[in-house]
Amino acid sequence: MPKELFRGPLERVNDTTWRIPKSYRQGMRVDGIIYADDRLMESIRQDQALEQVANVAFLPGIQVASLAMPDIHWGYGFCIGGVCATDPLEGGVISPGGVGYDINCGVRLVRSKLFRRDVEEPHQTRLVEELYRQVPTGTGRGGKYRFSPAELRRLMGEGVSFLVDRGLAVESDLEHTEARGRLGGAEPDSVSPRALERGYDQCGTLGSGNHFLEVQVVDAIFDEPAARAMGLAKDMICVMIHSGSRGLGYQVCDDALKSLRNAPQKYGIELPDRQLVCAPIDSPEGQSYIGAMCAAANFAWCNRQLLMWQARECFETVFNRTWQELGMSLVYDVAHNIAKLEEHAIDRGSKRVWVHRKGATRAFPPGHAETPAAYRQIGQPVIIPGDMGRASWVLVGQPGSMQQTFGTACHGAGRVMSRTAALKHAQGRRIDRELADRGVVARARSWKGLAEEQPAAYKDVDLVVEVVHRAGLARKVARMRPIGVIKG
């Protein structure tokens, strides 16, 4: 992660918004817009993520602005926390760097009828141990659900509905998943044999890095009507799951970066950074990537569905009641590494544009047709995980998101330390014991996994959430505190 201070122009728009003017560099087609307060901007300036915001502004067909959320940090091509929309009718491009390697990495939140008093010791530790035993974690690790190449192609084409027919999902799970757990336009035949090989036993596995499964308690309610609509209450036990498309999605991205390597030259596209490799949306190369990306996104939704199914089974074992009796219903599932064709108001008209969200969460407002009927009056749930020692949040999308950010909010706290720096910072410490002192039971496959993800490696999620709340992108509903976590 480059640690050179950003020295370009940065204009203050208001107390939550900053601008990099398109005059900064010849070739920028639009301004860069960053959402942050003064405190967050101090850390954001410390690497080249802001330069990446300016780089994205070079993309053909980009609309309105190159955007960045307050959890912005340096990434591959696009910054993490980056958002842009491109218009296929104006030569717009699709860029794998605007989606990321972990296609449809995302978060789902499950509520329950249990409360904090029901999960006192020894249940707290027993529950975390059971989750750690039963839910596969770690780099490259497979799980109990295995799919042949033919089955994987069906899964990638059908999404979560494929699992309903196998008794591993119910209709309400589909209703409360973004896009009902399926992107149209998936082309499983565009997914390489190597990607299929990597994915055959990884659907239903957590992985490593910043992926987690947390047992949480609702710490505070800020919007009673919205919380009630989601079935959330003070001191309620919830489960939050963060994972994506595992090795299959990584391979899809890797394959695309190689196949698109010469596309910019072929189509006369000049880029300031080769990591922004892209192709016109309507080109054969662009369509091939879109088909494979959508297939990987559907795989990721199935992965989180199977992770939730296993979590339900663990709760059944520990509490000796069915998951239905325990009220373990899905609140919502959101993607935060994805590109989607959406309709937005632009230049006093309406356009269908490809919205790239890399480390950013959809935040549609009340009344939007793509929000589940149960939430249409309050807005789409926006799930924002923090670090494993402090808190996570649920918000609801607001009209300001459609006016400013193509219906988007932040996706998490955002790193302030590289993994290498976090390991150095953790030398001589027992992160698991430090978390235990905070009331969090943590289990991981290695000391390194916990050290890389220690709370100090992340921004304070409360500060990040406050910015999107004040900017009118999403409104605070509930804050959750972790009491148990498993990681790779």
C-alpha positions as CSV (number, residue, x, y, z in Angstrom):
1,M,0.0,0.0,0.0
2,P,1.7,3.2,-1.1
3,K,2.3,5.6,1.8
4,E,3.0,8.8,-0.1
5,L,1.0,11.8,1.0
6,F,-1.6,13.0,-1.6
7,R,-0.5,16.4,-2.8
8,G,-3.1,17.2,-5.4
9,P,-5.9,19.8,-5.0
10,L,-8.6,19.1,-2.6
11,E,-11.5,21.5,-2.3
12,R,-13.9,21.6,0.6
13,V,-17.5,21.4,-0.5
14,N,-19.2,21.1,2.9
15,D,-18.6,19.4,6.2
16,T,-18.9,15.9,4.7
17,T,-17.8,16.4,1.1
18,W,-14.5,17.2,-0.8
19,R,-13.7,17.7,-4.4
20,I,-10.7,16.9,-6.7
21,P,-11.5,19.2,-9.6
22,K,-11.2,17.7,-13.1
23,S,-8.7,20.4,-13.9
24,Y,-6.2,18.6,-11.7
25,R,-5.0,16.4,-14.5
26,Q,-5.5,16.6,-18.2
27,G,-7.7,13.7,-19.3
28,M,-10.0,13.7,-16.3
29,R,-13.5,13.7,-17.6
30,V,-15.3,14.5,-14.3
31,D,-14.5,15.7,-10.8
32,G,-13.6,13.4,-8.0
33,I,-15.9,13.6,-5.0
34,I,-15.0,12.2,-1.6
35,Y,-17.2,11.8,1.5
36,A,-15.3,12.4,4.7
37,D,-15.0,14.7,7.7
38,D,-11.8,16.5,8.8
39,R,-10.7,13.7,11.1
40,L,-11.1,10.9,8.5
41,M,-9.5,13.1,5.8
42,E,-6.3,13.2,7.8
43,S,-5.8,9.5,7.4
44,I,-7.2,9.4,3.8
45,R,-4.5,11.8,2.7
46,Q,-1.8,9.4,3.9
47,D,-1.8,7.1,0.8
48,Q,-2.6,7.3,-2.9
49,A,-6.3,6.3,-2.7
50,L,-7.2,9.9,-3.6
51,E,-4.9,9.6,-6.7
52,Q,-6.9,6.6,-7.6
53,V,-10.1,8.6,-7.4
54,A,-8.6,11.0,-10.0
55,N,-7.5,8.1,-12.2
56,V,-11.0,6.6,-12.3
57,A,-12.2,10.0,-13.7
58,F,-10.4,9.2,-16.9
59,L,-12.7,6.2,-17.8
60,P,-14.7,6.6,-21.0
61,G,-18.4,7.1,-20.5
62,I,-18.1,8.0,-16.8
63,Q,-21.0,10.0,-15.5
64,V,-21.2,12.9,-13.0
65,A,-18.2,12.2,-10.8
66,S,-15.7,9.6,-9.6
67,L,-16.9,8.9,-6.1
68,A,-15.3,7.7,-2.8
69,M,-16.9,6.7,0.4
70,P,-15.5,7.6,3.9
71,D,-14.0,4.1,4.3
72,I,-11.7,4.8,1.3
73,H,-8.3,3.2,1.1
74,W,-5.8,2.1,-1.5
75,G,-6.8,-0.8,-3.7
76,Y,-6.2,-2.4,-7.1
77,G,-7.0,0.1,-9.8
78,F,-10.0,1.6,-8.1
79,C,-9.6,2.6,-4.4
80,I,-11.6,0.5,-2.0
81,G,-14.7,2.6,-1.3
82,G,-14.8,3.7,-4.9
83,V,-17.9,4.2,-7.0
84,C,-18.5,5.2,-10.6
85,A,-21.2,4.8,-13.3
86,T,-20.5,4.4,-17.0
87,D,-23.0,4.9,-19.8
88,P,-22.8,2.3,-22.6
89,L,-24.4,4.7,-25.0
90,E,-21.5,7.1,-24.5
91,G,-18.7,4.6,-25.0
92,G,-18.8,3.5,-21.4
93,V,-16.5,0.8,-20.2
94,I,-16.6,-2.0,-17.7
95,S,-13.5,-2.4,-15.5
96,P,-12.7,-5.4,-13.3
97,G,-10.7,-3.1,-11.0
98,G,-14.0,-1.4,-10.2
99,V,-15.4,-4.6,-8.9
100,G,-12.3,-6.2,-7.3
101,Y,-10.9,-9.7,-7.0
102,D,-13.5,-10.9,-4.5
103,I,-16.6,-10.5,-6.7
104,N,-19.7,-9.9,-4.7
105,C,-18.0,-9.9,-1.4
106,G,-20.8,-8.8,0.9
107,V,-22.5,-9.0,4.2
108,R,-25.7,-10.5,5.6
109,L,-27.4,-10.0,8.9
110,V,-29.5,-12.6,10.7
111,R,-31.7,-11.8,13.6
112,S,-33.0,-14.2,16.3
113,K,-35.5,-14.4,19.2
114,L,-32.5,-14.8,21.6
115,F,-31.4,-11.9,23.8
116,R,-28.1,-11.2,25.6
117,R,-29.3,-13.0,28.8
118,D,-29.9,-16.2,26.8
119,V,-26.2,-16.2,25.6
120,E,-24.4,-15.8,28.9
121,E,-21.5,-18.1,29.7
122,P,-21.1,-21.0,29.1
123,H,-23.4,-20.6,26.1
124,Q,-21.4,-17.8,24.6
125,T,-18.1,-19.8,24.4
126,R,-19.9,-23.0,23.5
127,L,-21.7,-21.3,20.6
128,V,-18.5,-19.8,19.2
129,E,-16.7,-23.1,19.5
130,E,-19.5,-24.9,17.7
131,L,-19.5,-22.3,14.9
132,Y,-15.7,-22.6,14.6
133,R,-15.9,-26.4,14.4
134,Q,-18.7,-26.5,11.9
135,V,-18.2,-23.5,9.6
136,P,-15.1,-24.0,7.3
137,T,-12.6,-21.1,7.7
138,G,-9.1,-20.4,6.2
139,T,-7.3,-19.9,2.9
140,G,-8.2,-22.5,0.3
141,R,-10.3,-24.6,2.7
142,G,-13.2,-26.6,1.3
143,G,-16.5,-27.5,2.9
144,K,-19.1,-30.2,3.0
145,Y,-21.1,-28.8,0.0
146,R,-19.6,-30.0,-3.2
147,F,-20.8,-29.4,-6.7
148,S,-19.9,-30.9,-10.0
149,P,-19.0,-28.6,-12.9
150,A,-22.5,-29.1,-14.3
151,E,-24.1,-28.3,-10.9
152,L,-21.8,-25.2,-10.4
153,R,-22.9,-23.9,-13.8
154,R,-26.6,-24.2,-12.7
155,L,-25.8,-22.6,-9.3
156,M,-24.0,-19.7,-11.0
157,G,-26.9,-19.2,-13.4
158,E,-29.8,-19.5,-11.0
159,G,-28.3,-18.1,-7.8
160,V,-29.9,-18.8,-4.4
161,S,-33.0,-20.2,-6.0
162,F,-30.9,-23.2,-6.9
163,L,-30.5,-23.9,-3.2
164,V,-34.2,-23.6,-2.5
165,D,-34.8,-26.8,-4.5
166,R,-32.2,-28.6,-2.4
167,G,-33.7,-27.6,1.0
168,L,-30.9,-25.2,1.8
169,A,-32.8,-22.0,1.5
170,V,-36.4,-20.8,1.9
171,E,-38.4,-18.2,0.0
172,S,-37.9,-15.5,2.7
173,D,-34.2,-15.9,2.3
174,L,-34.5,-14.9,-1.4
175,E,-36.9,-12.0,-0.6
176,H,-34.4,-10.5,1.8
177,T,-31.3,-10.8,-0.4
178,E,-30.2,-8.0,-2.8
179,A,-31.5,-8.9,-6.3
180,R,-33.1,-12.0,-4.8
181,G,-29.6,-13.6,-4.8
182,R,-29.3,-13.6,-8.6
183,L,-27.9,-11.3,-11.2
184,G,-29.4,-11.7,-14.7
185,G,-26.9,-11.9,-17.5
186,A,-24.8,-14.6,-15.9
187,E,-22.9,-16.7,-18.4
188,P,-21.5,-19.7,-16.6
189,D,-19.8,-20.9,-19.7
190,S,-17.6,-17.8,-19.6
191,V,-16.1,-19.1,-16.3
192,S,-12.9,-20.9,-16.8
193,P,-12.3,-24.6,-15.9
194,R,-9.7,-23.4,-13.4
195,A,-12.2,-21.2,-11.7
196,L,-14.7,-24.1,-11.5
197,E,-12.0,-26.3,-10.1
198,R,-11.3,-23.8,-7.3
199,G,-15.0,-23.4,-6.5
200,Y,-16.3,-26.9,-6.5
201,D,-16.0,-27.3,-2.7
202,Q,-15.8,-23.7,-1.5
203,C,-19.4,-22.7,-1.6
204,G,-20.3,-22.5,2.1
205,T,-16.9,-21.6,3.3
206,L,-15.8,-18.4,5.0
207,G,-12.2,-17.9,3.7
208,S,-9.6,-15.7,5.4
209,G,-8.5,-12.1,5.5
210,N,-11.2,-9.7,6.6
211,H,-14.0,-12.3,6.2
212,F,-15.8,-13.3,9.4
213,L,-18.8,-14.7,11.1
214,E,-19.8,-12.7,14.2
215,V,-22.3,-13.3,17.0
216,Q,-23.5,-9.8,17.9
217,V,-25.9,-8.1,20.4
218,V,-27.9,-5.0,19.4
219,D,-26.3,-2.3,21.5
220,A,-28.4,0.7,20.7
221,I,-31.5,1.6,18.6
222,F,-31.5,5.0,16.8
223,D,-34.7,4.6,14.6
224,E,-37.4,2.6,16.4
225,P,-39.8,2.3,13.4
226,A,-37.1,1.2,11.0
227,A,-35.7,-1.3,13.6
228,R,-39.2,-2.6,14.2
229,A,-39.7,-3.2,10.4
230,M,-36.4,-5.2,10.4
231,G,-37.4,-7.1,13.5
232,L,-34.5,-5.7,15.6
233,A,-34.7,-4.9,19.3
234,K,-32.3,-3.8,22.0
235,D,-30.1,-6.6,23.4
236,M,-31.2,-9.0,20.6
237,I,-28.7,-11.6,19.4
238,C,-27.8,-11.4,15.7
239,V,-25.4,-13.1,13.4
240,M,-23.4,-11.2,10.8
241,I,-21.6,-13.0,7.9
242,H,-19.0,-11.4,5.7
243,S,-17.6,-13.4,2.7
244,G,-17.6,-13.4,-1.1
245,S,-17.0,-15.6,-4.1
246,R,-13.8,-17.3,-2.7
247,G,-11.3,-18.8,-5.2
248,L,-13.8,-19.0,-8.0
249,G,-14.4,-15.2,-8.0
250,Y,-10.7,-14.5,-7.6
251,Q,-10.0,-16.6,-10.7
252,V,-12.7,-14.9,-12.7
253,C,-11.1,-11.6,-12.0
254,D,-7.6,-12.8,-12.7
255,D,-8.7,-14.4,-16.0
256,A,-10.4,-11.1,-17.0
257,L,-7.4,-9.0,-16.2
258,K,-5.3,-11.2,-18.5
259,S,-7.9,-11.3,-21.3
260,L,-8.5,-7.5,-21.2
261,R,-4.8,-6.7,-21.1
262,N,-4.7,-5.4,-24.7
263,A,-8.3,-4.1,-24.9
264,P,-7.5,-0.5,-24.1
265,Q,-5.0,-0.3,-27.0
266,K,-7.4,-2.1,-29.3
267,Y,-10.2,0.4,-28.6
268,G,-8.1,3.5,-28.3
269,I,-8.6,4.0,-24.6
270,E,-5.8,5.9,-22.8
271,L,-5.5,5.1,-19.1
272,P,-3.3,6.7,-16.4
273,D,-2.9,3.3,-14.6
274,R,-2.8,-0.1,-16.3
275,Q,-4.6,-1.5,-13.3
276,L,-7.7,0.3,-14.7
277,V,-7.7,-2.1,-17.6
278,C,-11.2,-2.1,-19.2
279,A,-13.2,-2.6,-22.3
280,P,-16.3,-1.0,-23.9
281,I,-19.4,-2.5,-22.3
282,D,-20.8,-3.6,-25.6
283,S,-17.5,-5.2,-26.9
284,P,-17.0,-9.0,-26.9
285,E,-14.4,-8.6,-24.2
286,G,-16.6,-6.5,-22.0
287,Q,-19.6,-8.8,-22.4
288,S,-17.5,-11.8,-21.6
289,Y,-16.3,-10.3,-18.4
290,I,-19.8,-9.2,-17.4
291,G,-21.2,-12.7,-18.0
292,A,-18.5,-14.3,-15.8
293,M,-18.7,-11.6,-13.2
294,C,-22.5,-12.1,-12.8
295,A,-21.9,-15.8,-12.5
296,A,-19.4,-15.3,-9.8
297,A,-21.7,-12.9,-8.0
298,N,-24.4,-15.6,-7.9
299,F,-21.9,-18.0,-6.5
300,A,-21.1,-15.5,-3.8
301,W,-24.8,-15.2,-2.8
302,C,-25.0,-18.9,-2.6
303,N,-21.9,-19.0,-0.5
304,R,-23.3,-16.6,2.1
305,Q,-26.6,-18.5,2.0
306,L,-24.8,-21.8,2.9
307,L,-22.8,-20.1,5.6
308,M,-26.0,-18.8,7.1
309,W,-27.6,-22.3,6.9
310,Q,-24.6,-23.8,8.8
311,A,-24.9,-21.0,11.4
312,R,-28.5,-21.9,11.9
313,E,-27.6,-25.5,12.4
314,C,-25.0,-24.6,15.0
315,F,-27.6,-22.5,16.9
316,E,-29.9,-25.5,16.7
317,T,-27.3,-27.7,18.3
318,V,-26.4,-25.4,21.1
319,F,-29.9,-24.3,22.0
320,N,-31.7,-27.6,21.1
321,R,-34.4,-25.8,19.1
322,T,-35.0,-25.4,15.4
323,W,-33.8,-22.3,13.7
324,Q,-37.4,-21.4,13.0
325,E,-38.2,-21.6,16.7
326,L,-35.2,-19.5,17.4
327,G,-36.5,-16.9,14.9
328,M,-33.3,-16.9,12.9
329,S,-34.6,-15.0,9.9
330,L,-32.5,-13.1,7.3
331,V,-32.8,-9.4,7.8
332,Y,-30.9,-8.6,4.6
333,D,-27.9,-9.4,2.4
334,V,-26.0,-6.7,0.5
335,A,-23.2,-6.9,-2.0
336,H,-20.3,-4.5,-1.9
337,N,-18.0,-5.6,-4.7
338,I,-20.1,-5.6,-7.8
339,A,-21.1,-3.8,-11.1
340,K,-24.8,-3.6,-11.9
341,L,-26.9,-2.1,-14.7
342,E,-29.2,0.4,-13.0
343,E,-31.4,3.3,-13.9
344,H,-30.5,6.7,-12.5
345,A,-31.5,10.3,-12.9
346,I,-28.6,12.1,-14.7
347,D,-28.5,15.4,-16.5
348,R,-32.2,16.0,-16.0
349,G,-33.0,12.7,-17.7
350,S,-32.9,9.0,-16.9
351,K,-30.0,6.8,-18.0
352,R,-29.2,3.1,-17.7
353,V,-25.7,2.9,-16.5
354,W,-23.2,0.3,-15.2
355,V,-22.6,1.3,-11.5
356,H,-19.3,-0.1,-10.2
357,R,-19.2,-0.4,-6.5
358,K,-15.9,-1.6,-5.0
359,G,-16.1,-1.6,-1.3
360,A,-19.4,0.3,-1.4
361,T,-22.9,-0.7,-0.5
362,R,-26.2,-0.1,-2.4
363,A,-28.4,2.3,-0.3
364,F,-31.7,2.7,-2.2
365,P,-34.2,5.0,-0.5
366,P,-37.9,4.5,0.6
367,G,-40.2,3.7,-2.3
368,H,-37.6,2.2,-4.6
369,A,-38.9,-0.8,-6.6
370,E,-35.9,-3.0,-5.9
371,T,-36.2,-2.7,-2.1
372,P,-38.1,-5.7,-0.6
373,A,-41.8,-4.9,0.1
374,A,-41.2,-5.3,3.9
375,Y,-38.7,-2.4,3.8
376,R,-40.2,-0.2,1.0
377,Q,-41.5,2.4,3.5
378,I,-38.2,2.7,5.4
379,G,-35.6,2.2,2.7
380,Q,-33.2,-0.6,1.9
381,P,-31.2,-1.9,4.8
382,V,-27.5,-0.9,4.6
383,I,-25.2,-3.2,6.6
384,I,-21.9,-1.8,7.7
385,P,-19.5,-4.1,9.5
386,G,-16.8,-2.6,11.7
387,D,-13.8,-4.2,13.4
388,M,-14.2,-7.3,15.7
389,G,-13.6,-5.3,18.8
390,R,-15.9,-2.3,18.5
391,A,-19.2,-2.3,16.5
392,S,-21.1,-2.8,13.3
393,W,-24.2,-0.9,12.1
394,V,-27.5,-1.2,10.2
395,L,-28.7,1.9,8.4
396,V,-31.4,2.5,5.8
397,G,-30.9,4.2,2.4
398,Q,-32.0,7.8,2.0
399,P,-33.0,10.0,-1.0
400,G,-29.7,11.8,-0.8
401,S,-27.9,8.6,-2.0
402,M,-29.8,8.7,-5.3
403,Q,-29.1,12.4,-5.7
404,Q,-25.4,12.2,-4.9
405,T,-23.9,8.7,-5.2
406,F,-26.0,6.5,-7.6
407,G,-27.8,5.0,-4.5
408,T,-24.6,4.1,-2.6
409,A,-23.1,4.3,0.9
410,C,-20.0,3.0,2.6
411,H,-19.3,-0.7,3.2
412,G,-17.3,-0.9,6.4
413,A,-14.8,0.8,8.6
414,G,-11.8,0.9,6.1
415,R,-8.3,-0.1,6.9
416,V,-5.7,2.4,8.3
417,M,-2.9,-0.2,8.6
418,S,-1.6,-2.6,5.9
419,R,-1.6,-6.2,6.9
420,T,2.2,-6.0,7.2
421,A,1.9,-3.0,9.6
422,A,-0.8,-4.7,11.6
423,L,1.4,-7.8,12.1
424,K,4.3,-5.6,13.3
425,H,2.0,-3.7,15.6
426,A,0.8,-7.0,17.1
427,Q,4.2,-8.4,18.0
428,G,4.3,-9.8,21.5
429,R,0.5,-9.5,22.0
430,R,-2.3,-11.9,22.3
431,I,-5.1,-10.4,20.3
432,D,-7.5,-13.1,21.4
433,R,-7.0,-12.2,25.1
434,E,-7.4,-8.5,24.4
435,L,-10.7,-9.3,22.7
436,A,-11.7,-11.5,25.6
437,D,-11.1,-8.5,27.9
438,R,-13.7,-6.6,25.8
439,G,-16.2,-9.5,26.1
440,V,-15.5,-11.0,22.7
441,V,-14.8,-14.7,22.3
442,A,-12.6,-15.0,19.2
443,R,-11.4,-18.1,17.3
444,A,-9.1,-18.1,14.3
445,R,-6.9,-20.6,12.5
446,S,-3.8,-18.6,13.3
447,W,-2.4,-15.8,15.4
448,K,-1.6,-14.0,12.1
449,G,-5.3,-14.0,11.1
450,L,-6.3,-12.2,14.3
451,A,-3.3,-9.9,14.3
452,E,-3.9,-8.7,10.7
453,E,-7.6,-7.9,11.6
454,Q,-7.0,-6.4,15.1
455,P,-9.2,-3.4,15.9
456,A,-6.4,-0.9,15.6
457,A,-6.0,-1.9,11.9
458,Y,-9.3,-0.2,11.1
459,K,-10.9,3.3,11.3
460,D,-13.5,3.8,13.9
461,V,-16.7,2.6,12.1
462,D,-18.8,5.1,14.2
463,L,-17.0,8.0,12.5
464,V,-17.5,6.5,9.0
465,V,-21.2,5.9,9.6
466,E,-21.6,9.4,11.0
467,V,-20.4,10.9,7.7
468,V,-22.9,8.9,5.5
469,H,-25.6,9.7,8.0
470,R,-24.9,13.5,8.0
471,A,-24.4,13.5,4.2
472,G,-28.0,12.1,3.8
473,L,-26.8,8.9,2.1
474,A,-28.2,6.5,4.7
475,R,-29.8,6.9,8.2
476,K,-28.6,5.2,11.4
477,V,-31.0,2.5,12.7
478,A,-29.1,0.2,15.0
479,R,-25.6,-0.4,16.4
480,M,-24.4,-4.0,17.1
481,R,-21.6,-5.0,19.4
482,P,-19.6,-8.3,18.8
483,I,-19.6,-11.0,21.5
484,G,-18.2,-13.8,19.4
485,V,-16.2,-14.1,16.1
486,I,-14.7,-16.8,14.0
487,K,-12.1,-16.0,11.3
488,G,-9.7,-17.8,9.0
